[in-house]
Amino acid sequence: MSDITFSVTATAASPTRTDVQARNFSLVLDEPPSLGGTDSGPNPVEYELASLAGCLNVTGHVVAREMGISIESLTMTLSGALNPAKFMGQSDADRAGFKGITVEMKVSSSADEATLEKWRTTVESRCPVSDNLVNGTGVSIKVTT
Amino acid sequence: MSDITFSVTATAASPTRTDVQARNFSLVLDEPPSLGGTDSGPNPVEYELASLAGCLNVTGHVVAREMGISIESLTMTLSGALNPAKFMGQSDADRAGFKGITVEMKVSSSADEATLEKWRTTVESRCPVSDNLVNGTGVSIKVTT
């Protein structure tokens, strides 16, 4: 299969608000007032969790089809904790981002527990966003004026 | 500073569409028809790029304030390529996610080149989403029925 390239463009509408264009879709990211923003949309790390949720859904259904198991319903809660001190320039003691992400998946399926465990590990390894987070991904930033 | 916990909830509206709730905000993720979806929203890896864009904007302005430099405008293009073969279960030759992410930042600022280079490296290290991608982040998935 050939590589697929995905791209978005983004504009700083304010120091906290970012307007993103992904193909024909517009997204708004902001920070809540408690983090200095104007709360026009979810913040970047909430988008990070949303990205993982969407990827686990799609991958979950692809893998379930392959395994011949049904998923009647799927809901998830995703959480992560971070210390804002490094982001704010106050301390390097903790890393900047989430220290870890937990995902609780509630699945309605007739598959037994061992089958769902195999499903879970397969989904985790084949989900592109999970792979990018768990195994790390190079980010190359070029600045022009 | 204390840790801050961020959470979202998600529902599989279809095998490709995910409805996410982040506080009072609703987000829709889907896949384009070319990837088997109904194109109700950007796809998960486009959200991943959006998340990084938003984080670089916020962190960019925090660091600029500290350094005493102005940012009159900031636009970005973010891109990544991935091979869908692992996601589709066809091959493990390539990783599942983006092989790398490139960010082109166009900054309008009176700061000189050396100052902007220091700004860039500081932003990259202090942006939570960039940290999560570059340095890797544990994802713990628990399935309940």
Boltz contact constraints between the chains, C-beta under 6 A:
constraints:
  - contact:
      token1: [A, 1]
      token2: [B, 83]
      max_distance: 6.0
  - contact:
      token1: [A, 1]
      token2: [B, 84]
      max_distance: 6.0
  - contact:
      token1: [A, 1]
      token2: [B, 85]
      max_distance: 6.0
  - contact:
      token1: [A, 3]
      token2: [B, 81]
      max_distance: 6.0
  - contact:
      token1: [A, 3]
      token2: [B, 83]
      max_distance: 6.0
  - contact:
      token1: [A, 5]
      token2: [B, 79]
      max_distance: 6.0
  - contact:
      token1: [A, 5]
      token2: [B, 81]
      max_distance: 6.0
  - contact:
      token1: [A, 6]
      token2: [B, 45]
      max_distance: 6.0
  - contact:
      token1: [A, 6]
      token2: [B, 46]
      max_distance: 6.0
  - contact:
      token1: [A, 6]
      token2: [B, 80]
      max_distance: 6.0
  - contact:
      token1: [A, 7]
      token2: [B, 79]
      max_distance: 6.0
  - contact:
      token1: [A, 8]
      token2: [B, 46]
      max_distance: 6.0
  - contact:
      token1: [A, 8]
      token2: [B, 49]
      max_distance: 6.0
  - contact:
      token1: [A, 8]
      token2: [B, 50]
      max_distance: 6.0
  - contact:
      token1: [A, 8]
      token2: [B, 78]
      max_distance: 6.0
  - contact:
      token1: [A, 9]
      token2: [B, 77]
      max_distance: 6.0
  - contact:
      token1: [A, 10]
      token2: [B, 53]
      max_distance: 6.0
  - contact:
      token1: [A, 10]
      token2: [B, 76]
      max_distance: 6.0
  - contact:
      token1: [A, 11]
      token2: [B, 75]
      max_distance: 6.0
  - contact:
      token1: [A, 12]
      token2: [B, 57]
      max_distance: 6.0
  - contact:
      token1: [A, 12]
      token2: [B, 74]
      max_distance: 6.0
  - contact:
      token1: [A, 15]
      token2: [B, 61]
      max_distance: 6.0
  - contact:
      token1: [A, 16]
      token2: [B, 58]
      max_distance: 6.0
  - contact:
      token1: [A, 18]
      token2: [B, 53]
      max_distance: 6.0
  - contact:
      token1: [A, 18]
      token2: [B, 54]
      max_distance: 6.0
  - contact:
      token1: [A, 18]
      token2: [B, 57]
      max_distance: 6.0
  - contact:
      token1: [A, 20]
      token2: [B, 50]
      max_distance: 6.0
  - contact:
      token1: [A, 20]
      token2: [B, 53]
      max_distance: 6.0
  - contact:
      token1: [A, 22]
      token2: [B, 42]
      max_distance: 6.0
  - contact:
      token1: [A, 22]
      token2: [B, 46]
      max_distance: 6.0
  - contact:
      token1: [A, 25]
      token2: [B, 41]
      max_distance: 6.0
  - contact:
      token1: [A, 25]
      token2: [B, 42]
      max_distance: 6.0
  - contact:
      token1: [A, 27]
      token2: [B, 50]
      max_distance: 6.0
  - contact:
      token1: [A, 29]
      token2: [B, 54]
      max_distance: 6.0
  - contact:
      token1: [A, 41]
      token2: [B, 25]
      max_distance: 6.0
  - contact:
      token1: [A, 42]
      token2: [B, 22]
      max_distance: 6.0
  - contact:
      token1: [A, 42]
      token2: [B, 25]
      max_distance: 6.0
  - contact:
      token1: [A, 44]
      token2: [B, 51]
      max_distance: 6.0
  - contact:
      token1: [A, 44]
      token2: [B, 54]
      max_distance: 6.0
  - contact:
      token1: [A, 44]
      token2: [B, 55]
      max_distance: 6.0
  - contact:
      token1: [A, 44]
      token2: [B, 129]
      max_distance: 6.0
  - contact:
      token1: [A, 45]
      token2: [B, 6]
      max_distance: 6.0
  - contact:
      token1: [A, 45]
      token2: [B, 128]
      max_distance: 6.0
  - contact:
      token1: [A, 46]
      token2: [B, 6]
      max_distance: 6.0
  - contact:
      token1: [A, 46]
      token2: [B, 8]
      max_distance: 6.0
  - contact:
      token1: [A, 46]
      token2: [B, 22]
      max_distance: 6.0
  - contact:
      token1: [A, 47]
      token2: [B, 47]
      max_distance: 6.0
  - contact:
      token1: [A, 47]
      token2: [B, 50]
      max_distance: 6.0
  - contact:
      token1: [A, 47]
      token2: [B, 51]
      max_distance: 6.0
  - contact:
      token1: [A, 48]
      token2: [B, 51]
      max_distance: 6.0
  - contact:
      token1: [A, 48]
      token2: [B, 129]
      max_distance: 6.0
  - contact:
      token1: [A, 49]
      token2: [B, 8]
      max_distance: 6.0
  - contact:
      token1: [A, 50]
      token2: [B, 8]
      max_distance: 6.0
  - contact:
      token1: [A, 50]
      token2: [B, 20]
      max_distance: 6.0
  - contact:
      token1: [A, 50]
      token2: [B, 27]
      max_distance: 6.0
  - contact:
      token1: [A, 50]
      token2: [B, 47]
      max_distance: 6.0
  - contact:
      token1: [A, 51]
      token2: [B, 44]
      max_distance: 6.0
  - contact:
      token1: [A, 51]
      token2: [B, 47]
      max_distance: 6.0
  - contact:
      token1: [A, 51]
      token2: [B, 48]
      max_distance: 6.0
  - contact:
      token1: [A, 51]
      token2: [B, 51]
      max_distance: 6.0
  - contact:
      token1: [A, 53]
      token2: [B, 10]
      max_distance: 6.0
  - contact:
      token1: [A, 53]
      token2: [B, 18]
      max_distance: 6.0
  - contact:
      token1: [A, 53]
      token2: [B, 20]
      max_distance: 6.0
  - contact:
      token1: [A, 54]
      token2: [B, 18]
      max_distance: 6.0
  - contact:
      token1: [A, 54]
      token2: [B, 29]
      max_distance: 6.0
  - contact:
      token1: [A, 54]
      token2: [B, 44]
      max_distance: 6.0
  - contact:
      token1: [A, 55]
      token2: [B, 44]
      max_distance: 6.0
  - contact:
      token1: [A, 57]
      token2: [B, 12]
      max_distance: 6.0
  - contact:
      token1: [A, 57]
      token2: [B, 18]
      max_distance: 6.0
  - contact:
      token1: [A, 58]
      token2: [B, 16]
      max_distance: 6.0
  - contact:
      token1: [A, 61]
      token2: [B, 15]
      max_distance: 6.0
  - contact:
      token1: [A, 66]
      token2: [B, 89]
      max_distance: 6.0
  - contact:
      token1: [A, 74]
      token2: [B, 12]
      max_distance: 6.0
  - contact:
      token1: [A, 75]
      token2: [B, 11]
      max_distance: 6.0
  - contact:
      token1: [A, 76]
      token2: [B, 10]
      max_distance: 6.0
  - contact:
      token1: [A, 77]
      token2: [B, 9]
      max_distance: 6.0
  - contact:
      token1: [A, 78]
      token2: [B, 8]
      max_distance: 6.0
  - contact:
      token1: [A, 79]
      token2: [B, 5]
      max_distance: 6.0
  - contact:
      token1: [A, 79]
      token2: [B, 7]
      max_distance: 6.0
  - contact:
      token1: [A, 80]
      token2: [B, 6]
      max_distance: 6.0
  - contact:
      token1: [A, 81]
      token2: [B, 3]
      max_distance: 6.0
  - contact:
      token1: [A, 81]
      token2: [B, 5]
      max_distance: 6.0
  - contact:
      token1: [A, 82]
      token2: [B, 128]
      max_distance: 6.0
  - contact:
      token1: [A, 83]
      token2: [B, 1]
      max_distance: 6.0
  - contact:
      token1: [A, 83]
      token2: [B, 3]
      max_distance: 6.0
  - contact:
      token1: [A, 84]
      token2: [B, 1]
      max_distance: 6.0
  - contact:
      token1: [A, 85]
      token2: [B, 1]
      max_distance: 6.0
  - contact:
      token1: [A, 86]
      token2: [B, 126]
      max_distance: 6.0
  - contact:
      token1: [A, 87]
      token2: [B, 126]
      max_distance: 6.0
  - contact:
      token1: [A, 87]
      token2: [B, 128]
      max_distance: 6.0
  - contact:
      token1: [A, 89]
      token2: [B, 66]
      max_distance: 6.0
  - contact:
      token1: [A, 95]
      token2: [B, 131]
      max_distance: 6.0
  - contact:
      token1: [A, 96]
      token2: [B, 126]
      max_distance: 6.0
  - contact:
      token1: [A, 96]
      token2: [B, 128]
      max_distance: 6.0
  - contact:
      token1: [A, 96]
      token2: [B, 131]
      max_distance: 6.0
  - contact:
      token1: [A, 97]
      token2: [B, 128]
      max_distance: 6.0
  - contact:
      token1: [A, 97]
      token2: [B, 131]
      max_distance: 6.0
  - contact:
      token1: [A, 97]
      token2: [B, 132]
      max_distance: 6.0
  - contact:
      token1: [A, 98]
      token2: [B, 132]
      max_distance: 6.0
  - contact:
      token1: [A, 98]
      token2: [B, 137]
      max_distance: 6.0
  - contact:
      token1: [A, 100]
      token2: [B, 138]
      max_distance: 6.0
  - contact:
      token1: [A, 101]
      token2: [B, 139]
      max_distance: 6.0
  - contact:
      token1: [A, 102]
      token2: [B, 140]
      max_distance: 6.0
  - contact:
      token1: [A, 103]
      token2: [B, 141]
      max_distance: 6.0
  - contact:
      token1: [A, 104]
      token2: [B, 142]
      max_distance: 6.0
  - contact:
      token1: [A, 105]
      token2: [B, 143]
      max_distance: 6.0
  - contact:
      token1: [A, 106]
      token2: [B, 144]
      max_distance: 6.0
  - contact:
      token1: [A, 107]
      token2: [B, 143]
      max_distance: 6.0
  - contact:
      token1: [A, 107]
      token2: [B, 145]
      max_distance: 6.0
  - contact:
      token1: [A, 116]
      token2: [B, 143]
      max_distance: 6.0
  - contact:
      token1: [A, 120]
      token2: [B, 141]
      max_distance: 6.0
  - contact:
      token1: [A, 120]
      token2: [B, 143]
      max_distance: 6.0
  - contact:
      token1: [A, 124]
      token2: [B, 141]
      max_distance: 6.0
  - contact:
      token1: [A, 126]
      token2: [B, 86]
      max_distance: 6.0
  - contact:
      token1: [A, 126]
      token2: [B, 87]
      max_distance: 6.0
  - contact:
      token1: [A, 126]
      token2: [B, 96]
      max_distance: 6.0
  - contact:
      token1: [A, 128]
      token2: [B, 45]
      max_distance: 6.0
  - contact:
      token1: [A, 128]
      token2: [B, 82]
      max_distance: 6.0
  - contact:
      token1: [A, 128]
      token2: [B, 87]
      max_distance: 6.0
  - contact:
      token1: [A, 128]
      token2: [B, 96]
      max_distance: 6.0
  - contact:
      token1: [A, 128]
      token2: [B, 97]
      max_distance: 6.0
  - contact:
      token1: [A, 129]
      token2: [B, 44]
      max_distance: 6.0
  - contact:
      token1: [A, 129]
      token2: [B, 48]
      max_distance: 6.0
  - contact:
      token1: [A, 130]
      token2: [B, 139]
      max_distance: 6.0
  - contact:
      token1: [A, 131]
      token2: [B, 95]
      max_distance: 6.0
  - contact:
      token1: [A, 131]
      token2: [B, 96]
      max_distance: 6.0
  - contact:
      token1: [A, 131]
      token2: [B, 97]
      max_distance: 6.0
  - contact:
      token1: [A, 132]
      token2: [B, 97]
      max_distance: 6.0
  - contact:
      token1: [A, 132]
      token2: [B, 98]
      max_distance: 6.0
  - contact:
      token1: [A, 133]
      token2: [B, 137]
      max_distance: 6.0
  - contact:
      token1: [A, 133]
      token2: [B, 139]
      max_distance: 6.0
  - contact:
      token1: [A, 134]
      token2: [B, 139]
      max_distance: 6.0
  - contact:
      token1: [A, 136]
      token2: [B, 136]
      max_distance: 6.0
  - contact:
      token1: [A, 137]
      token2: [B, 98]
      max_distance: 6.0
  - contact:
      token1: [A, 137]
      token2: [B, 133]
      max_distance: 6.0
  - contact:
      token1: [A, 138]
      token2: [B, 100]
      max_distance: 6.0
  - contact:
      token1: [A, 139]
      token2: [B, 101]
      max_distance: 6.0
  - contact:
      token1: [A, 139]
      token2: [B, 130]
      max_distance: 6.0
  - contact:
      token1: [A, 139]
      token2: [B, 133]
      max_distance: 6.0
  - contact:
      token1: [A, 139]
      token2: [B, 134]
      max_distance: 6.0
  - contact:
      token1: [A, 140]
      token2: [B, 102]
      max_distance: 6.0
  - contact:
      token1: [A, 141]
      token2: [B, 103]
      max_distance: 6.0
  - contact:
      token1: [A, 141]
      token2: [B, 120]
      max_distance: 6.0
  - contact:
      token1: [A, 141]
      token2: [B, 124]
      max_distance: 6.0
  - contact:
      token1: [A, 142]
      token2: [B, 104]
      max_distance: 6.0
  - contact:
      token1: [A, 143]
      token2: [B, 105]
      max_distance: 6.0
  - contact:
      token1: [A, 143]
      token2: [B, 107]
      max_distance: 6.0
  - contact:
      token1: [A, 143]
      token2: [B, 116]
      max_distance: 6.0
  - contact:
      token1: [A, 143]
      token2: [B, 120]
      max_distance: 6.0
  - contact:
      token1: [A, 144]
      token2: [B, 106]
      max_distance: 6.0
  - contact:
      token1: [A, 145]
      token2: [B, 107]
      max_distance: 6.0
